[in-house]
């Protein structure tokens, strides 16, 4: 019998596009590892359904209505990151606002700053999904050549999904089909030729 009070080895949080969320857990390490080892991120949100079979119930999710799935597991080693990034980690909104300078607009970094290719960089992404919920990410990597910087951002968000590390262990897997908007801080210096020149009014 599944013990609701027992500490789980793996906890999975399913976030739907209507704003609701459901949590499932697996306390057995072997069973949890089977779930994690069989994950195919490129196919997960393309499936007809995602099934979960517990002791008392069976649940199916239609992947097109999922915004993200959190896989919380202290022992899980996150996969390699796309776009040659060394790390992508989920951070709280308060930390995001502090790190970007949004909490003090005088500290905001301009897109036009000079960067030396090969130097390490830290950037931040605000991803807003259909439900209105936000996921805040901190990215680390090496600076690209100027012409390649927007291409890297485009590559990062052009796939079916995006995965990021959870600071407490595990990862989140985002369904980019349900992404409404993204904002990068600082944005890449080179903007697309069809970008409108306008400034964000900060709230």
C-alpha positions, 0 to 999 in steps of 0.5 A: 500500500502506498503510504501518503506520509512516507518520504517519497524518492520521486515526486512528480508535479503536473502543471496544466494549462488551466492553472491546476496542478496534480502531484504523484509520488513513488517511494520505491527507488527501483520503480522511481528509477524506471520512470526516470530512465525511460523518459524520452524528453523529445517524445514526452509531450508528443504522446497521445497520453501520459499514464500513471497507475497507483495503488488506488487509481489510474490517471491519464494526462493529455500532454498538449494540455500540460505546461510542465512536469517537475521531477523532484528527486535528490539523487537525479543527475540532470541531462546535458543542457541545449545550446551549449549551456553549462547550466539552466536552473529554476530560481524563485521570482524574488531571486530573479528580480534581485539578480536581474535588477528588476527590483532596482531598475538602476541596476538593469544591464543594457543589451548593448554592453560589450562581451568577450567571446569565450568569457563566462556569462550569466543570463536570466529568462522569464517564461510565461505559460498559457495559464499565466504562471511564470518559470524563472530560469538562470542560465550559465555558459560561455559568450558566443560571437555577437552574430550567434547570440540571438541564434542561441536563444532561438535554438534554446526555445525552438524545440518541443520542450526545455528542461532545467535543473531544480535547485533541490534536486531533479528537473523540470520539463517545460512544454514549449507548445504552451509558452506565451512569452519569454523575456531575456535579461540582459537581452542579446546585443544583436536583435533580429532585423524585424524586431520593433524598437520599444522599451518595456514599461516595468511594473 
